[in-house]
Each structure stands twice: as C-alpha cells, then as structure tokens.
Amino acid sequence: MKDKIQGKAYVVGNDIDTDVIIPARYLNTMDPAELGPHAMEDLDPKQYPVPFLNEDGSCDYKVIVAGKNFGCGSSREHAPMALAENIEAVVAESFARIYFRNSVNGGIILPLESTADLTDFVETGDQVEIDLSGSPHIEINGRLFDIKEFGPVKKIIEAGGLTAYNKKRLGL
C-alpha cells in the first residue's frame, strides 16, 4: 500500500451502482485489462458531462471522489477490478459493504471512507493528494479532510488481499 497518492480526481455523487461501474455486457471476462476500458462508461452523460475515460480507453484520473453508498447493487468483483485498471483509490463518504469487501479481500483497490461528503469541495479534474501515513487524510484545493482508519481490515489491505494475508498468517 502506497503512503501517498496524487493526481486528478473524478467526482461522482451518491449511489453509484456496480452496473454503472462496469456494465453487465462486459461480465464475460475476469481480465482486468479487458474490463478497464469500459469502467464507468454507462454514467449518465447529462449528469456527468466529462467522461471518465478518454476515447482511446485511457484515463486521466487517479482517484474517484464519491458521495454515499458507492458500489451499491450487485456483488461483482468486476467493479473494483475495472476501476483498478484506471485509478488507485476511491474516496467516498460510504461504500456498499459488498463492494468494500470485494476491494479489500481481492487486494484490488483502496476503498477510503471520508468523514464528510467531499463532493462539495472538489470538481472533476482538481488535483488531490491522499496521505495514508500517520493520520490518513486527503488534501483538496488546499484543505485537509480526514479519512477513516481501516481498522481490522488494514492487515488484509497491507498484505495485498485476503488470500495473501492468510498465506502470510499461516506461514505458507
């Protein structure tokens, strides 16, 4: 796990569904390289006029900043896998628990819970810096906001996922 993540933010609101994160028509593969170029392509362009991905499938963002209940919907491992091909972390006020556990257990992408709704303080394209050393926080437009501690899942995240954690714990 990196101590610092810096880059542009992509901002979304509340209740971002896994069907939007990676549409069902791409669930015929578990290959992150095939999923990544389709991440967030079903976002409503009226609500999100700036596309998450460029026309060539590349991504200019390092972090998604979201409101409440990010990753709601079906329990797809595909959703964090698709995002991890493009970004390094999702910072949200809250996550759907199954999305959070899929992210952690698979060692796929950092799900960071903020202590406030950050979508009021950042716009898509703004630079952000996440510092996970010491007291975790995110800097947005010169302001610091706290990120909740990982708690008991920190060891799983640091190990790179549940399988790696169990192997380490069991000495395998």
PyMOL CGO cylinders between C-alpha atoms (Angstrom):
from pymol import cmd
from pymol.cgo import CYLINDER

trace = [
    CYLINDER, 0.00, 0.00, 0.00, 1.39, 3.37, -1.00, 0.3, 1, 1, 1, 1, 1, 1,
    CYLINDER, 1.39, 3.37, -1.00, 1.69, 6.13, 1.57, 0.3, 1, 1, 1, 1, 1, 1,
    CYLINDER, 1.69, 6.13, 1.57, 0.75, 8.87, -0.93, 0.3, 1, 1, 1, 1, 1, 1,
    CYLINDER, 0.75, 8.87, -0.93, -1.48, 9.07, -3.96, 0.3, 1, 1, 1, 1, 1, 1,
    CYLINDER, -1.48, 9.07, -3.96, -1.54, 12.22, -6.08, 0.3, 1, 1, 1, 1, 1, 1,
    CYLINDER, -1.54, 12.22, -6.08, -3.45, 13.10, -9.20, 0.3, 1, 1, 1, 1, 1, 1,
    CYLINDER, -3.45, 13.10, -9.20, -6.65, 14.32, -10.71, 0.3, 1, 1, 1, 1, 1, 1,
    CYLINDER, -6.65, 14.32, -10.71, -9.99, 13.45, -9.16, 0.3, 1, 1, 1, 1, 1, 1,
    CYLINDER, -9.99, 13.45, -9.16, -13.12, 12.27, -10.93, 0.3, 1, 1, 1, 1, 1, 1,
    CYLINDER, -13.12, 12.27, -10.93, -16.19, 13.26, -8.92, 0.3, 1, 1, 1, 1, 1, 1,
    CYLINDER, -16.19, 13.26, -8.92, -19.46, 11.31, -8.76, 0.3, 1, 1, 1, 1, 1, 1,
    CYLINDER, -19.46, 11.31, -8.76, -22.45, 11.54, -6.45, 0.3, 1, 1, 1, 1, 1, 1,
    CYLINDER, -22.45, 11.54, -6.45, -24.36, 9.08, -4.29, 0.3, 1, 1, 1, 1, 1, 1,
    CYLINDER, -24.36, 9.08, -4.29, -25.46, 5.53, -5.06, 0.3, 1, 1, 1, 1, 1, 1,
    CYLINDER, -25.46, 5.53, -5.06, -23.04, 4.71, -7.89, 0.3, 1, 1, 1, 1, 1, 1,
    CYLINDER, -23.04, 4.71, -7.89, -24.15, 1.21, -8.82, 0.3, 1, 1, 1, 1, 1, 1,
    CYLINDER, -24.15, 1.21, -8.82, -21.85, -1.63, -9.85, 0.3, 1, 1, 1, 1, 1, 1,
    CYLINDER, -21.85, -1.63, -9.85, -23.93, -1.84, -13.06, 0.3, 1, 1, 1, 1, 1, 1,
    CYLINDER, -23.93, -1.84, -13.06, -22.61, 1.62, -13.90, 0.3, 1, 1, 1, 1, 1, 1,
    CYLINDER, -22.61, 1.62, -13.90, -19.07, 0.94, -12.68, 0.3, 1, 1, 1, 1, 1, 1,
    CYLINDER, -19.07, 0.94, -12.68, -18.85, -1.99, -15.11, 0.3, 1, 1, 1, 1, 1, 1,
    CYLINDER, -18.85, -1.99, -15.11, -21.90, -2.74, -17.28, 0.3, 1, 1, 1, 1, 1, 1,
    CYLINDER, -21.90, -2.74, -17.28, -23.23, -6.32, -17.34, 0.3, 1, 1, 1, 1, 1, 1,
    CYLINDER, -23.23, -6.32, -17.34, -22.38, -6.74, -21.03, 0.3, 1, 1, 1, 1, 1, 1,
    CYLINDER, -22.38, -6.74, -21.03, -18.68, -7.00, -20.02, 0.3, 1, 1, 1, 1, 1, 1,
    CYLINDER, -18.68, -7.00, -20.02, -19.06, -9.64, -17.31, 0.3, 1, 1, 1, 1, 1, 1,
    CYLINDER, -19.06, -9.64, -17.31, -17.94, -12.42, -19.64, 0.3, 1, 1, 1, 1, 1, 1,
    CYLINDER, -17.94, -12.42, -19.64, -14.33, -11.87, -18.55, 0.3, 1, 1, 1, 1, 1, 1,
    CYLINDER, -14.33, -11.87, -18.55, -12.37, -11.56, -15.31, 0.3, 1, 1, 1, 1, 1, 1,
    CYLINDER, -12.37, -11.56, -15.31, -9.41, -9.96, -17.09, 0.3, 1, 1, 1, 1, 1, 1,
    CYLINDER, -9.41, -9.96, -17.09, -8.87, -6.50, -15.58, 0.3, 1, 1, 1, 1, 1, 1,
    CYLINDER, -8.87, -6.50, -15.58, -7.18, -5.32, -18.79, 0.3, 1, 1, 1, 1, 1, 1,
    CYLINDER, -7.18, -5.32, -18.79, -10.39, -6.06, -20.70, 0.3, 1, 1, 1, 1, 1, 1,
    CYLINDER, -10.39, -6.06, -20.70, -12.67, -4.58, -18.03, 0.3, 1, 1, 1, 1, 1, 1,
    CYLINDER, -12.67, -4.58, -18.03, -10.73, -1.33, -17.50, 0.3, 1, 1, 1, 1, 1, 1,
    CYLINDER, -10.73, -1.33, -17.50, -11.51, 0.29, -20.86, 0.3, 1, 1, 1, 1, 1, 1,
    CYLINDER, -11.51, 0.29, -20.86, -15.24, 0.02, -20.07, 0.3, 1, 1, 1, 1, 1, 1,
    CYLINDER, -15.24, 0.02, -20.07, -15.23, 1.35, -16.50, 0.3, 1, 1, 1, 1, 1, 1,
    CYLINDER, -15.23, 1.35, -16.50, -17.92, 3.94, -15.82, 0.3, 1, 1, 1, 1, 1, 1,
    CYLINDER, -17.92, 3.94, -15.82, -18.96, 4.07, -19.47, 0.3, 1, 1, 1, 1, 1, 1,
    CYLINDER, -18.96, 4.07, -19.47, -22.64, 3.91, -18.52, 0.3, 1, 1, 1, 1, 1, 1,
    CYLINDER, -22.64, 3.91, -18.52, -22.54, 7.06, -16.39, 0.3, 1, 1, 1, 1, 1, 1,
    CYLINDER, -22.54, 7.06, -16.39, -25.36, 9.38, -17.47, 0.3, 1, 1, 1, 1, 1, 1,
    CYLINDER, -25.36, 9.38, -17.47, -23.68, 11.98, -19.73, 0.3, 1, 1, 1, 1, 1, 1,
    CYLINDER, -23.68, 11.98, -19.73, -26.31, 14.56, -18.73, 0.3, 1, 1, 1, 1, 1, 1,
    CYLINDER, -26.31, 14.56, -18.73, -25.29, 14.24, -15.10, 0.3, 1, 1, 1, 1, 1, 1,
    CYLINDER, -25.29, 14.24, -15.10, -21.58, 13.61, -15.79, 0.3, 1, 1, 1, 1, 1, 1,
    CYLINDER, -21.58, 13.61, -15.79, -20.68, 15.52, -18.97, 0.3, 1, 1, 1, 1, 1, 1,
    CYLINDER, -20.68, 15.52, -18.97, -16.94, 14.90, -18.55, 0.3, 1, 1, 1, 1, 1, 1,
    CYLINDER, -16.94, 14.90, -18.55, -16.29, 11.25, -19.46, 0.3, 1, 1, 1, 1, 1, 1,
    CYLINDER, -16.29, 11.25, -19.46, -14.30, 9.09, -17.03, 0.3, 1, 1, 1, 1, 1, 1,
    CYLINDER, -14.30, 9.09, -17.03, -12.33, 7.53, -19.88, 0.3, 1, 1, 1, 1, 1, 1,
    CYLINDER, -12.33, 7.53, -19.88, -10.80, 9.12, -22.94, 0.3, 1, 1, 1, 1, 1, 1,
    CYLINDER, -10.80, 9.12, -22.94, -11.92, 7.95, -26.40, 0.3, 1, 1, 1, 1, 1, 1,
    CYLINDER, -11.92, 7.95, -26.40, -8.91, 5.61, -26.59, 0.3, 1, 1, 1, 1, 1, 1,
    CYLINDER, -8.91, 5.61, -26.59, -9.92, 3.95, -23.28, 0.3, 1, 1, 1, 1, 1, 1,
    CYLINDER, -9.92, 3.95, -23.28, -7.18, 5.63, -21.23, 0.3, 1, 1, 1, 1, 1, 1,
    CYLINDER, -7.18, 5.63, -21.23, -7.92, 7.52, -18.04, 0.3, 1, 1, 1, 1, 1, 1,
    CYLINDER, -7.92, 7.52, -18.04, -6.55, 10.86, -16.80, 0.3, 1, 1, 1, 1, 1, 1,
    CYLINDER, -6.55, 10.86, -16.80, -7.69, 10.36, -13.20, 0.3, 1, 1, 1, 1, 1, 1,
    CYLINDER, -7.69, 10.36, -13.20, -6.00, 8.73, -10.19, 0.3, 1, 1, 1, 1, 1, 1,
    CYLINDER, -6.00, 8.73, -10.19, -8.84, 8.98, -7.65, 0.3, 1, 1, 1, 1, 1, 1,
    CYLINDER, -8.84, 8.98, -7.65, -12.61, 8.83, -7.66, 0.3, 1, 1, 1, 1, 1, 1,
    CYLINDER, -12.61, 8.83, -7.66, -14.29, 11.05, -5.08, 0.3, 1, 1, 1, 1, 1, 1,
    CYLINDER, -14.29, 11.05, -5.08, -17.84, 9.94, -4.37, 0.3, 1, 1, 1, 1, 1, 1,
    CYLINDER, -17.84, 9.94, -4.37, -20.74, 10.58, -2.04, 0.3, 1, 1, 1, 1, 1, 1,
    CYLINDER, -20.74, 10.58, -2.04, -22.62, 7.88, -0.12, 0.3, 1, 1, 1, 1, 1, 1,
    CYLINDER, -22.62, 7.88, -0.12, -23.15, 4.22, -0.95, 0.3, 1, 1, 1, 1, 1, 1,
    CYLINDER, -23.15, 4.22, -0.95, -20.51, 3.84, -3.67, 0.3, 1, 1, 1, 1, 1, 1,
    CYLINDER, -20.51, 3.84, -3.67, -20.61, 0.38, -5.27, 0.3, 1, 1, 1, 1, 1, 1,
    CYLINDER, -20.61, 0.38, -5.27, -24.20, -0.46, -4.42, 0.3, 1, 1, 1, 1, 1, 1,
    CYLINDER, -24.20, -0.46, -4.42, -26.09, -3.03, -6.48, 0.3, 1, 1, 1, 1, 1, 1,
    CYLINDER, -26.09, -3.03, -6.48, -24.90, -6.50, -7.32, 0.3, 1, 1, 1, 1, 1, 1,
    CYLINDER, -24.90, -6.50, -7.32, -21.89, -8.13, -5.69, 0.3, 1, 1, 1, 1, 1, 1,
    CYLINDER, -21.89, -8.13, -5.69, -19.46, -8.01, -8.58, 0.3, 1, 1, 1, 1, 1, 1,
    CYLINDER, -19.46, -8.01, -8.58, -15.73, -8.38, -8.15, 0.3, 1, 1, 1, 1, 1, 1,
    CYLINDER, -15.73, -8.38, -8.15, -15.59, -6.97, -11.67, 0.3, 1, 1, 1, 1, 1, 1,
    CYLINDER, -15.59, -6.97, -11.67, -16.39, -3.44, -10.43, 0.3, 1, 1, 1, 1, 1, 1,
    CYLINDER, -16.39, -3.44, -10.43, -13.25, -2.82, -8.33, 0.3, 1, 1, 1, 1, 1, 1,
    CYLINDER, -13.25, -2.82, -8.33, -11.18, -4.73, -10.91, 0.3, 1, 1, 1, 1, 1, 1,
    CYLINDER, -11.18, -4.73, -10.91, -12.33, -2.43, -13.72, 0.3, 1, 1, 1, 1, 1, 1,
    CYLINDER, -12.33, -2.43, -13.72, -11.61, 0.68, -11.67, 0.3, 1, 1, 1, 1, 1, 1,
    CYLINDER, -11.61, 0.68, -11.67, -8.19, -0.54, -10.53, 0.3, 1, 1, 1, 1, 1, 1,
    CYLINDER, -8.19, -0.54, -10.53, -7.04, -0.64, -14.15, 0.3, 1, 1, 1, 1, 1, 1,
    CYLINDER, -7.04, -0.64, -14.15, -7.52, 3.14, -14.25, 0.3, 1, 1, 1, 1, 1, 1,
    CYLINDER, -7.52, 3.14, -14.25, -7.24, 4.62, -10.77, 0.3, 1, 1, 1, 1, 1, 1,
    CYLINDER, -7.24, 4.62, -10.77, -5.56, 3.97, -7.41, 0.3, 1, 1, 1, 1, 1, 1,
    CYLINDER, -5.56, 3.97, -7.41, -8.29, 4.74, -4.89, 0.3, 1, 1, 1, 1, 1, 1,
    CYLINDER, -8.29, 4.74, -4.89, -11.94, 5.59, -4.35, 0.3, 1, 1, 1, 1, 1, 1,
    CYLINDER, -11.94, 5.59, -4.35, -12.68, 8.07, -1.57, 0.3, 1, 1, 1, 1, 1, 1,
    CYLINDER, -12.68, 8.07, -1.57, -16.35, 8.02, -0.60, 0.3, 1, 1, 1, 1, 1, 1,
    CYLINDER, -16.35, 8.02, -0.60, -18.46, 9.06, 2.34, 0.3, 1, 1, 1, 1, 1, 1,
    CYLINDER, -18.46, 9.06, 2.34, -19.64, 5.45, 2.49, 0.3, 1, 1, 1, 1, 1, 1,
    CYLINDER, -19.64, 5.45, 2.49, -19.43, 2.23, 0.48, 0.3, 1, 1, 1, 1, 1, 1,
    CYLINDER, -19.43, 2.23, 0.48, -21.81, -0.61, -0.12, 0.3, 1, 1, 1, 1, 1, 1,
    CYLINDER, -21.81, -0.61, -0.12, -20.36, -3.28, 2.17, 0.3, 1, 1, 1, 1, 1, 1,
    CYLINDER, -20.36, -3.28, 2.17, -20.02, -5.93, -0.56, 0.3, 1, 1, 1, 1, 1, 1,
    CYLINDER, -20.02, -5.93, -0.56, -18.08, -3.53, -2.81, 0.3, 1, 1, 1, 1, 1, 1,
    CYLINDER, -18.08, -3.53, -2.81, -15.83, -2.60, 0.12, 0.3, 1, 1, 1, 1, 1, 1,
    CYLINDER, -15.83, -2.60, 0.12, -15.14, -6.26, 0.94, 0.3, 1, 1, 1, 1, 1, 1,
    CYLINDER, -15.14, -6.26, 0.94, -14.53, -7.19, -2.70, 0.3, 1, 1, 1, 1, 1, 1,
    CYLINDER, -14.53, -7.19, -2.70, -11.99, -4.36, -2.92, 0.3, 1, 1, 1, 1, 1, 1,
    CYLINDER, -11.99, -4.36, -2.92, -10.24, -5.37, 0.30, 0.3, 1, 1, 1, 1, 1, 1,
    CYLINDER, -10.24, -5.37, 0.30, -10.42, -9.16, 0.00, 0.3, 1, 1, 1, 1, 1, 1,
    CYLINDER, -10.42, -9.16, 0.00, -9.14, -9.15, -3.54, 0.3, 1, 1, 1, 1, 1, 1,
    CYLINDER, -9.14, -9.15, -3.54, -6.42, -6.62, -2.77, 0.3, 1, 1, 1, 1, 1, 1,
    CYLINDER, -6.42, -6.62, -2.77, -7.83, -4.80, -5.77, 0.3, 1, 1, 1, 1, 1, 1,
    CYLINDER, -7.83, -4.80, -5.77, -8.24, -1.09, -5.00, 0.3, 1, 1, 1, 1, 1, 1,
    CYLINDER, -8.24, -1.09, -5.00, -8.17, 1.14, -1.94, 0.3, 1, 1, 1, 1, 1, 1,
    CYLINDER, -8.17, 1.14, -1.94, -11.67, 1.94, -0.62, 0.3, 1, 1, 1, 1, 1, 1,
    CYLINDER, -11.67, 1.94, -0.62, -11.15, 5.01, 1.55, 0.3, 1, 1, 1, 1, 1, 1,
    CYLINDER, -11.15, 5.01, 1.55, -14.02, 6.33, 3.67, 0.3, 1, 1, 1, 1, 1, 1,
    CYLINDER, -14.02, 6.33, 3.67, -14.07, 10.07, 4.27, 0.3, 1, 1, 1, 1, 1, 1,
    CYLINDER, -14.07, 10.07, 4.27, -15.54, 11.63, 7.37, 0.3, 1, 1, 1, 1, 1, 1,
    CYLINDER, -15.54, 11.63, 7.37, -17.58, 14.08, 5.27, 0.3, 1, 1, 1, 1, 1, 1,
    CYLINDER, -17.58, 14.08, 5.27, -19.18, 14.41, 1.85, 0.3, 1, 1, 1, 1, 1, 1,
    CYLINDER, -19.18, 14.41, 1.85, -16.19, 15.65, -0.15, 0.3, 1, 1, 1, 1, 1, 1,
    CYLINDER, -16.19, 15.65, -0.15, -18.16, 16.16, -3.36, 0.3, 1, 1, 1, 1, 1, 1,
    CYLINDER, -18.16, 16.16, -3.36, -18.99, 19.67, -2.16, 0.3, 1, 1, 1, 1, 1, 1,
    CYLINDER, -18.99, 19.67, -2.16, -15.29, 20.60, -2.09, 0.3, 1, 1, 1, 1, 1, 1,
    CYLINDER, -15.29, 20.60, -2.09, -13.88, 19.14, -5.31, 0.3, 1, 1, 1, 1, 1, 1,
    CYLINDER, -13.88, 19.14, -5.31, -14.65, 19.17, -9.01, 0.3, 1, 1, 1, 1, 1, 1,
    CYLINDER, -14.65, 19.17, -9.01, -13.67, 16.68, -11.67, 0.3, 1, 1, 1, 1, 1, 1,
    CYLINDER, -13.67, 16.68, -11.67, -10.13, 17.46, -12.78, 0.3, 1, 1, 1, 1, 1, 1,
    CYLINDER, -10.13, 17.46, -12.78, -8.98, 19.03, -9.49, 0.3, 1, 1, 1, 1, 1, 1,
    CYLINDER, -8.98, 19.03, -9.49, -5.68, 17.78, -8.11, 0.3, 1, 1, 1, 1, 1, 1,
    CYLINDER, -5.68, 17.78, -8.11, -5.90, 15.82, -4.87, 0.3, 1, 1, 1, 1, 1, 1,
    CYLINDER, -5.90, 15.82, -4.87, -3.31, 14.25, -2.60, 0.3, 1, 1, 1, 1, 1, 1,
    CYLINDER, -3.31, 14.25, -2.60, -4.05, 11.36, -0.29, 0.3, 1, 1, 1, 1, 1, 1,
    CYLINDER, -4.05, 11.36, -0.29, -1.66, 10.74, 2.60, 0.3, 1, 1, 1, 1, 1, 1,
    CYLINDER, -1.66, 10.74, 2.60, -2.07, 7.38, 4.33, 0.3, 1, 1, 1, 1, 1, 1,
    CYLINDER, -2.07, 7.38, 4.33, 0.93, 7.71, 6.64, 0.3, 1, 1, 1, 1, 1, 1,
    CYLINDER, 0.93, 7.71, 6.64, 0.09, 8.76, 10.18, 0.3, 1, 1, 1, 1, 1, 1,
    CYLINDER, 0.09, 8.76, 10.18, -3.44, 10.13, 10.36, 0.3, 1, 1, 1, 1, 1, 1,
    CYLINDER, -3.44, 10.13, 10.36, -4.95, 9.41, 6.93, 0.3, 1, 1, 1, 1, 1, 1,
    CYLINDER, -4.95, 9.41, 6.93, -6.27, 12.46, 5.10, 0.3, 1, 1, 1, 1, 1, 1,
    CYLINDER, -6.27, 12.46, 5.10, -6.92, 13.91, 1.66, 0.3, 1, 1, 1, 1, 1, 1,
    CYLINDER, -6.92, 13.91, 1.66, -5.94, 17.38, 0.55, 0.3, 1, 1, 1, 1, 1, 1,
    CYLINDER, -5.94, 17.38, 0.55, -8.38, 19.07, -1.80, 0.3, 1, 1, 1, 1, 1, 1,
    CYLINDER, -8.38, 19.07, -1.80, -7.81, 22.60, -3.03, 0.3, 1, 1, 1, 1, 1, 1,
    CYLINDER, -7.81, 22.60, -3.03, -5.58, 23.40, -0.03, 0.3, 1, 1, 1, 1, 1, 1,
    CYLINDER, -5.58, 23.40, -0.03, -8.00, 21.94, 2.55, 0.3, 1, 1, 1, 1, 1, 1,
    CYLINDER, -8.00, 21.94, 2.55, -7.37, 18.80, 4.57, 0.3, 1, 1, 1, 1, 1, 1,
    CYLINDER, -7.37, 18.80, 4.57, -10.12, 16.26, 5.21, 0.3, 1, 1, 1, 1, 1, 1,
    CYLINDER, -10.12, 16.26, 5.21, -9.84, 13.17, 7.40, 0.3, 1, 1, 1, 1, 1, 1,
    CYLINDER, -9.84, 13.17, 7.40, -10.09, 9.66, 6.05, 0.3, 1, 1, 1, 1, 1, 1,
    CYLINDER, -10.09, 9.66, 6.05, -11.31, 6.96, 8.42, 0.3, 1, 1, 1, 1, 1, 1,
    CYLINDER, -11.31, 6.96, 8.42, -8.79, 4.42, 9.69, 0.3, 1, 1, 1, 1, 1, 1,
    CYLINDER, -8.79, 4.42, 9.69, -9.04, 0.97, 8.08, 0.3, 1, 1, 1, 1, 1, 1,
    CYLINDER, -9.04, 0.97, 8.08, -9.50, -0.79, 11.40, 0.3, 1, 1, 1, 1, 1, 1,
    CYLINDER, -9.50, -0.79, 11.40, -9.32, -4.59, 11.38, 0.3, 1, 1, 1, 1, 1, 1,
    CYLINDER, -9.32, -4.59, 11.38, -9.01, -4.87, 7.57, 0.3, 1, 1, 1, 1, 1, 1,
    CYLINDER, -9.01, -4.87, 7.57, -5.75, -2.88, 7.50, 0.3, 1, 1, 1, 1, 1, 1,
    CYLINDER, -5.75, -2.88, 7.50, -3.62, -6.04, 7.73, 0.3, 1, 1, 1, 1, 1, 1,
    CYLINDER, -3.62, -6.04, 7.73, -5.53, -7.57, 4.81, 0.3, 1, 1, 1, 1, 1, 1,
    CYLINDER, -5.53, -7.57, 4.81, -5.01, -4.42, 2.71, 0.3, 1, 1, 1, 1, 1, 1,
    CYLINDER, -5.01, -4.42, 2.71, -1.31, -4.25, 3.58, 0.3, 1, 1, 1, 1, 1, 1,
    CYLINDER, -1.31, -4.25, 3.58, -0.87, -7.92, 2.65, 0.3, 1, 1, 1, 1, 1, 1,
    CYLINDER, -0.87, -7.92, 2.65, -2.48, -7.37, -0.75, 0.3, 1, 1, 1, 1, 1, 1,
    CYLINDER, -2.48, -7.37, -0.75, -5.76, -9.17, -0.15, 0.3, 1, 1, 1, 1, 1, 1,
    CYLINDER, -5.76, -9.17, -0.15, -7.33, -11.93, 1.92, 0.3, 1, 1, 1, 1, 1, 1,
    CYLINDER, -7.33, -11.93, 1.92, -5.54, -14.84, 0.24, 0.3, 1, 1, 1, 1, 1, 1,
    CYLINDER, -5.54, -14.84, 0.24, -2.11, -13.19, 0.66, 0.3, 1, 1, 1, 1, 1, 1,
    CYLINDER, -2.11, -13.19, 0.66, -2.98, -12.29, 4.26, 0.3, 1, 1, 1, 1, 1, 1,
    CYLINDER, -2.98, -12.29, 4.26, -4.00, -15.87, 5.11, 0.3, 1, 1, 1, 1, 1, 1,
    CYLINDER, -4.00, -15.87, 5.11, -0.90, -17.32, 3.48, 0.3, 1, 1, 1, 1, 1, 1,
    CYLINDER, -0.90, -17.32, 3.48, 1.28, -14.94, 5.49, 0.3, 1, 1, 1, 1, 1, 1,
    CYLINDER, 1.28, -14.94, 5.49, -0.65, -15.60, 8.69, 0.3, 1, 1, 1, 1, 1, 1,
    CYLINDER, -0.65, -15.60, 8.69, -0.39, -19.37, 8.23, 0.3, 1, 1, 1, 1, 1, 1,
    CYLINDER, -0.39, -19.37, 8.23, 3.27, -19.25, 7.18, 0.3, 1, 1, 1, 1, 1, 1,
    CYLINDER, 3.27, -19.25, 7.18, 2.60, -20.65, 3.70, 0.3, 1, 1, 1, 1, 1, 1,
]
cmd.load_cgo(trace, "trace")
